[in-house]
Amino acid sequence: MRRKRKTSRPETTAVDRISECPDSVLVHILSLLEEIEDAVRTQVLSKRWRFLWTLLPSLVFRYTAIDDYGGEGEGYGVARNSVFVAFVGKTLFSSDCKLRKFEVDFHYEPRFASNVDSWTRFVTGKAVEELYLLLLPELGEEGLYELPQLLYDNYWFKELHFSCCRVIPRGNVAWYSLKKLSIGYVKFSDDVIERILAGCPVLETLELHNCEGFSHLAVTNSCMKKLILRDFLDIWDDSGLEISAPYLLSLEMSGVLGKRCRFTNISSLVDAVFNCHFACFEQDRANDYERIQNIVVVFLASLLHVKNLTLGTWAIEVLSIMEAKGLSSPLLNCECLTLDTKIDKYVLPGIANVFKSTPNVEALIMTWSFSSPELYGIESTMLLNYDEERYWTSQKWTYKCLVLHLKNVTISDCLMKYNCESNFFSFIQFLLRNARVLQKMVISTPSDARLKEYFEAAKKLLSFPRSSPDAAVIFC
């Protein structure tokens, strides 16, 4: 009997198909890594990878005070700060391509001034289009880094973000290609902010957060479309902040507000977000409330022509107190209304007040971003004299927006997740019963929803009567 000869299978060798990709593909893969350190480490993989990281068009350096072995504290932080600065310098020296973006975010100390100066020279030499200098000082205002004069004259910048710096231009500012400017934790005069805006002829978006020292903001550039103001705490400045921006389309105010803002010309404004909470003092709550109410009323009175309006928790709570006092909000012409608040007894009268003052609303969006603490304690006792569970059923006011215009309602998953209670259900029931031309109500279900719990909630919501024959309630 003849034995069958065994055929030997050819040995297969692993093929590194990733390394066979073109440089452009591999560099793109490296650019997806969150940490620049990880991209640099790939040079040990093989000769093919040795220099690829030097071709990255974007270099982002973010400092952490926790070392690789879990150490933490002042000693570790100081040591790692020096290591971080050295690593940035070494990486920049090895970079071998035109950079589009450079970002550095770390705890700045005056001893590193020469290092940061060398980074800024590197940036100007590489024609960087996006620059982020986010320098958190260790020594307060005395330890701030002063922006070098060469940065004020740069044609290449398209986006510029800096914080915790001294801004002292000794000549004209020339950011002729700049489209987005974000400044944080900076104190400058009216003259400096005026020179900055004059030197940005094509600027489209301006963001100021935690800035102080100036009282006028005049934006005459026709390209300027969006203004973002966050955390204005200069509450001792009685002059407030006067804003004129005739070409502005979008305005967003958020965070802690302590400075009075007056708008003299925002005639082109289409979108406005007012999601602030206000700086208060325990020892003078009565006067604080009057100041806060005045800020809200003056701001809303500037938005009579705005089409898309977002109001946060504190503004709505102020309107609740005004409703309890029999005071109405200024009449608004918005067509899309976003209320960023949870549904509790402190906001129900405020929502009613908003409905009275927005007769043309066609779309209502309900969200809750947890961004604002509550106004509890400031005249809130005025809001406790009603049964919140029966608030909407006791309403005898006919809301024009519900009768004639409201067609779409959107409720976010976050609001649904944390408001499956009587106030939430009674509010939805009120909308369905009174929105006579409603076409669609979309309720987003949280991704971590407990199916049985939300099935019961959905069944309850679907059982509510609807005054509009075309109204559809959709869960997604």
C-alpha angles and dihedrals in degrees: 000000000000118000119229112246114240112236113218116229115230113252113252120220122208113255118215097215093170092061089050090064119105118267092252091059094047092047089051089053090051091049089061092063112104096218124052087213089066091052091051091050091061089076088083093060096082143313088275090063099038099101103017094100090059088067094061110128091207128052117189120179119186121177125219124190093216116088127224092265097051096263116150139178142071096306093049091045095053093047094047091047090062092044089050093052091048091049092052092051094048092047093050091050089056097045110115109183143060107285122221097183135023122182131175123178118177147121102283123213126185090243087069095056094106090049093053089045089056090049091053091049088051090051094053092046092052094048091236113195099197120042126182118185105176105170118173106197121225094204103047121239093338091062097053121132115239114225109241117243093242089069092061091064107054127132095188102062114109096161125027126182123174136158138181093021136127108247108202111147109190093197139013121321113238111189095143097162097040114127102165127038125180121182125180137180093004131137115207140153130250088256093056096048089047092053092047093053091044089055094054105067095166098038111143104173128035122185122186121180129173090356125147144165099072130088103186130059112181113177108185096159110116091211093061107106107155133045123183120190120184133175106357103180101166091120095154092062104096092187092072122194123299115203128193118178112150095177098044116127102177131037125182124185119180144147125039114347121196101148123082112239123205122189115207099175126011096134095145095052115132105164126041131177119192106178102144135136119207136240108245138181122220093215096056107032096145094058090040091058092049089051092048093047090050091051091051095046094046091048094049090047087060091056102058092122099041116121100198118041132178121192125189132213099273095050090050091048090052088052088050091058090046089051090052088052092049093250121139130215117245111276110264131199099207121141098192117047124188119191112194101195144098118253108253137131093272094064105033096089089043091056089050089050090052092050090053092052098044105060095161101053112138099169127041120192120189118198138155119205100171086234100129132052117225126269092229115154100030104103088317091137086076088067097053098075099087139068104253094197090058098036097107096040089054093053113116096174116110109224111212094205091057095045099046114015120018107110106152133040123184122189119191124232091242092057090047092049097053101032107054091129139100096284092053095046094046090051093051090046089052092052094049092047095049107030098092098179097038113144104175140012113189118194117189115217116216115252090234093049120148100236098215093048094049094041088059091047092049092048090052093048092049090053093062115107117248126212092203114074090205097052115125122189110208129188117202 
